[in-house]
Amino acid sequence: MKKITSIPLGVLLIAGFYIFGALVLMVFLFTNPAQASSAIAERHGLPISTGNWILPVIAGLGMLIAYGLISLSKWGYALTMLYLVYFGVVNGYMLRFRPDINLLDLGSLVWAVLVIIYLLIIRKRFNEQNGSGYPAGIN
């Protein structure tokens, strides 16, 4: 008998945020790729001259994170935590060492810290995966 686990609302909201962000990045790939790619590259600690390839890569990563979270998989938890630690460190560094205080740096850092704290609180839910390879709650 398989144990079916419901997906916590917070996980659904976080995954939804990553799905929405990925879709927005794909729209920007066709509408304003140069400006969007430089902004996304900067958010991730890369040179602003990074090419437009960054948009589908980060969009794909966002979709992968969202699927991993919705499936309550251990790899999804680990990938999300690794990404958020990296993202938080990069934005914390930019906030600390850039002469101008950018609210995007602060917001990105706060987002990373809050999601890390939340995921640490509910980490046991990722150990209850139903084992079917499908998102939790689906047979």
N, C-alpha and C positions, 0 to 999 in steps of 0.2 A: 504494500500500500504506500503510495507516494504522499509525502507531506507537502501540501500546497501552502505557500506563504503569500500573504498579501503584500503589495508594495507600499511602503510608507509614503504618506503624502509629500513629505519633504523630499524624498528621492524622486518622486514624479515631478515635482516643481523644478528641482535642479536639472533633471534630464530634459525637461521641457525647455528650460533656459538654453541648454546646449543645442537642442534641436533648432530652436528659433534662431540662435546665433549662427548656426551652420547655414541655415536657409538664407539669412541676411547676407552672409559672406558670399554665397553663390550668386545672389542678385547683384552685389557689388562687383563681382567678377565681370559682369556684362554691362554695368552702368557707369561705374567710376573706379576701374581697377587700380589706377596709379595711386590715387589718394588713399584708397582703402588698404592697399597692400603695404604702403609705407606706414600707415597707422597701426596695422596689425603686427607688422614686423617690429616696430618700436615697442609695442606692448609686450612682445615676447623677447625683448633684449637683442634683437637682430638689427643690422644696419637698415636705415630707412630706404636704402637703395636696393633692398631685396626685391626680387622680381614678383610678378603677379602670381607665380606658382604658390606663394605662401597662402593665398586665399583658399584654393581647394584642399591644400594639405591641412590647414587648421580646421576647415569645415569638416573634412573627413575624420579628423581627430575628435572633433566635437560630437559627431554622429556615433563614433565608436564608444566614446565615453558614455553617451546617453544610453546606447544599447547595453553596455556593461552594467550601468546603474539599474536600468529597468529589469534586467535579468537577475539582479541581485547576485551576480557572479563574483567570485573572489578576484578574478583578473580585472573585472570592471572596477572593483573597489581599489585594487592596487594601482591601476592605470590612472584613475581619478586622483588618488592621493599623490602619486608621483607628479602628475601634471600640475596640481594645485600647489604643491610645495615649490616646484620650479617657478610657476607663475607668480606666486607670492614673494619668493626671494628676489626675482627680477624686478618686480614692481616696488618692493621695499628698498632695494638698492637704488632704483631711480628716484624714489621719494627722498631718500637720505642724501644722495650725492649730487643731485642736479640742483643748480642754483635757483631755479623757479619751482615753486610748489605746484604740482599739477594734480588737480582733483581726480583725474583718471588714474593716476598712480595710487592715490589713497583709496579710491573706490575699488580698484582691482585687488589691492592688498587686503582690504576689509572683506571683500567677497571670498578670497581664497581662505582667509583665516576662519571666517564663519562656516564655510562649507566643510573645511577640515574638522573643525570642532563638532559639527553636526554628525559627520560621517564616523568620527571616533565614538560618539555617543551611541550610534546605532550599528556599530560594526558587527555585532553578533547576528544581525539580520542577514548579513552576507554569507554567513556560515550555514544558514538554513536553506540554501539553494535546493530546489526540487530535483536537481540532477538530470532533468530531461533535456537540457540545452536550450529550452525555450524560456521566455520570461516567466517569472513567478506568477502563479495563478493560471497558467495555460497548460493543458495536458497535451 
